[in-house]
Amino acid sequence: MGNRIEVKSDKTGSNEEVEGSDNRFNVSSRSDSRGYYNSRDEGLAFSFPFDFQSATAGEYGAYIKNTHTTKTLVVGSIGVNSVEASRMKLSVVSGTAAAGTTVTPANLNVSSPNAAQATAMEGNSAATGITGLTEVTLLDFLYCTATGHEEFRLGDRLRLGQNDAVALEYDEGTTGDMSGVIFFFYE
């Protein structure tokens, strides 16, 4: 015959006596994305909104480079808006980004004083997009309808080590505006 032990019922919340072992282990959990926990616990999750007016085919409209000395920059997703029907390319790039406008990413944990350790640039309203880049590896294409919105759904799989960089190219389409956001965190 087993031991009589007192436990708190998960259903009613009241104390109950049951027969069994007193080595009961109750567990409850909550499962969210790593970005959520990183934002909450470390304050190292960011939003990088970008805008590029009058983009033409072949120009880079957004660029991000990890400059953190010890952490990996993880891109969760990239959302893109386009005025014209267009195709975008996401690529790993090398070179020194120039001619764009530097953007300061916003910390998604608003009370955190942490700043992103990254170089983030947008084409903005410059006569040309971001220059000085060479495509190293094509990662993905995205087709966007006129006045549409699409997303590169990366699911925290795009990881940039120190000094690794990616850029978004307005690859095909008539001249038009593109904008969007890159969500990323460090781990």
C-alpha positions as CSV (number, residue, x, y, z in Angstrom):
1,M,0.0,0.0,0.0
2,G,1.3,3.5,-1.0
3,N,1.8,6.6,1.1
4,R,-1.0,9.1,1.5
5,I,0.1,12.5,0.3
6,E,-1.6,15.9,0.0
7,V,-1.5,17.7,-3.3
8,K,-3.1,20.7,-4.8
9,S,-5.5,19.8,-7.6
10,D,-4.7,21.4,-10.9
11,K,-8.4,21.4,-11.8
12,T,-10.0,22.8,-8.7
13,G,-7.1,24.4,-6.8
14,S,-8.1,22.7,-3.6
15,N,-6.0,20.4,-1.5
16,E,-6.6,16.7,-2.1
17,E,-5.3,13.5,-0.5
18,V,-4.1,10.8,-2.9
19,E,-2.2,7.6,-2.7
20,G,1.2,7.6,-4.3
21,S,4.7,8.9,-4.1
22,D,5.6,12.2,-2.5
23,N,8.1,12.9,-5.3
24,R,5.6,14.5,-7.5
25,F,7.0,17.0,-10.0
26,N,4.6,19.5,-11.6
27,V,5.6,21.5,-14.6
28,S,4.0,24.2,-16.6
29,S,5.6,26.0,-19.5
30,R,5.2,28.8,-22.0
31,S,6.8,28.6,-25.4
32,D,7.5,31.6,-27.5
33,S,10.1,32.5,-30.1
34,R,13.7,33.1,-29.1
35,G,13.3,36.7,-30.2
36,Y,10.6,37.2,-27.5
37,Y,12.7,35.8,-24.7
38,N,15.8,37.7,-26.0
39,S,13.8,41.0,-26.0
40,R,12.4,40.4,-22.5
41,D,15.5,39.0,-20.8
42,E,18.4,40.6,-22.6
43,G,16.9,43.7,-24.3
44,L,18.7,42.8,-27.6
45,A,15.9,42.6,-30.1
46,F,15.5,45.3,-32.7
47,S,13.4,46.7,-35.5
48,F,15.2,48.3,-38.5
49,P,12.6,50.1,-40.7
50,F,13.9,51.2,-44.1
51,D,12.7,53.3,-47.0
52,F,14.0,53.8,-50.5
53,Q,12.2,56.3,-52.8
54,S,12.6,56.0,-56.6
55,A,14.3,52.6,-56.5
56,T,15.4,51.3,-59.9
57,A,16.3,47.8,-60.9
58,G,19.7,46.6,-59.5
59,E,19.9,49.0,-56.6
60,Y,20.3,48.0,-53.0
61,G,17.6,49.5,-50.7
62,A,18.5,48.0,-47.3
63,Y,21.7,46.8,-45.7
64,I,22.6,45.4,-42.3
65,K,26.0,44.3,-41.0
66,N,26.7,42.7,-37.6
67,T,29.4,44.7,-35.8
68,H,28.9,42.9,-32.4
69,T,32.2,41.5,-31.3
70,T,30.9,38.4,-29.4
71,K,27.2,37.8,-30.5
72,T,25.5,36.5,-33.6
73,L,22.9,38.7,-35.2
74,V,19.8,36.6,-36.0
75,V,17.3,37.9,-38.6
76,G,13.8,36.8,-37.8
77,S,11.9,38.2,-40.7
78,I,12.0,40.9,-43.3
79,G,8.8,42.7,-44.5
80,V,8.8,44.5,-47.8
81,N,6.3,47.0,-49.3
82,S,6.5,48.1,-53.0
83,V,4.6,50.8,-54.9
84,E,5.3,49.0,-58.2
85,A,5.1,45.3,-59.0
86,S,8.7,44.2,-58.4
87,R,11.1,41.4,-57.5
88,M,13.5,41.7,-54.5
89,K,16.6,39.7,-53.9
90,L,18.1,39.0,-50.4
91,S,21.8,38.3,-50.6
92,V,24.9,37.9,-48.4
93,V,27.2,40.8,-49.5
94,S,30.7,42.0,-49.1
95,G,32.3,45.4,-49.6
96,T,31.9,48.7,-47.9
97,A,28.4,50.2,-48.0
98,A,28.2,53.8,-49.2
99,A,25.8,56.4,-50.6
100,G,22.9,55.2,-48.4
101,T,21.5,56.8,-45.2
102,T,22.5,55.3,-41.8
103,V,19.5,54.2,-39.7
104,T,19.5,53.5,-36.0
105,P,17.5,50.3,-35.2
106,A,14.9,50.6,-32.5
107,N,15.1,48.4,-29.4
108,L,11.9,46.3,-29.2
109,N,12.2,46.3,-25.4
110,V,11.4,50.0,-25.1
111,S,12.7,50.3,-21.5
112,S,16.1,48.7,-22.5
113,P,19.0,51.2,-23.0
114,N,20.8,48.7,-25.3
115,A,21.7,49.8,-28.8
116,A,22.1,47.5,-31.8
117,Q,25.7,46.9,-32.7
118,A,25.2,46.9,-36.4
119,T,25.6,49.0,-39.5
120,A,22.1,49.6,-40.9
121,M,21.5,51.6,-44.0
122,E,18.6,52.5,-46.3
123,G,18.5,53.9,-49.8
124,N,16.2,56.7,-48.5
125,S,15.7,59.4,-51.1
126,A,19.2,59.4,-52.5
127,A,19.6,59.5,-56.3
128,T,21.0,56.0,-56.1
129,G,20.7,53.1,-53.7
130,I,23.4,51.8,-51.4
131,T,26.7,51.3,-53.3
132,G,30.0,49.5,-52.8
133,L,28.5,46.1,-52.3
134,T,29.2,42.8,-54.1
135,E,26.8,39.9,-54.0
136,V,28.4,36.8,-52.4
137,T,25.5,34.4,-52.1
138,L,21.9,34.8,-53.2
139,L,19.6,33.7,-50.3
140,D,16.1,34.3,-51.6
141,F,13.7,36.1,-54.0
142,L,10.5,37.8,-53.1
143,Y,7.8,39.0,-55.6
144,C,5.7,41.9,-54.6
145,T,2.5,43.1,-56.3
146,A,1.9,46.8,-56.9
147,T,1.1,48.5,-53.6
148,G,1.7,45.1,-52.0
149,H,3.4,43.7,-48.9
150,E,5.4,40.5,-48.7
151,E,7.7,38.9,-46.2
152,F,10.9,36.9,-46.2
153,R,9.8,34.4,-43.5
154,L,13.2,33.4,-42.1
155,G,12.1,31.9,-38.8
156,D,15.3,33.0,-37.0
157,R,17.4,31.0,-39.4
158,L,19.4,33.8,-41.0
159,R,22.5,34.2,-38.7
160,L,25.2,36.8,-39.2
161,G,28.5,36.4,-37.4
162,Q,30.8,39.3,-36.8
163,N,31.2,41.5,-39.9
164,D,28.7,39.4,-41.9
165,A,26.2,41.4,-43.9
166,V,23.1,41.0,-46.0
167,A,21.4,43.5,-48.4
168,L,18.0,43.7,-50.1
169,E,18.1,44.6,-53.8
170,Y,15.3,46.0,-55.8
171,D,16.0,43.5,-58.5
172,E,13.3,43.9,-61.1
173,G,10.5,46.4,-61.7
174,T,9.8,49.9,-63.0
175,T,11.1,52.8,-60.9
176,G,9.1,52.9,-57.7
177,D,9.3,53.2,-53.9
178,M,10.2,50.3,-51.6
179,S,10.1,50.2,-47.8
180,G,9.9,47.6,-45.1
181,V,11.3,46.4,-41.9
182,I,14.0,43.9,-40.7
183,F,13.4,42.3,-37.3
184,F,16.5,40.9,-35.6
185,F,18.0,40.0,-32.3
186,Y,21.4,38.9,-30.8
187,E,22.4,35.7,-29.2
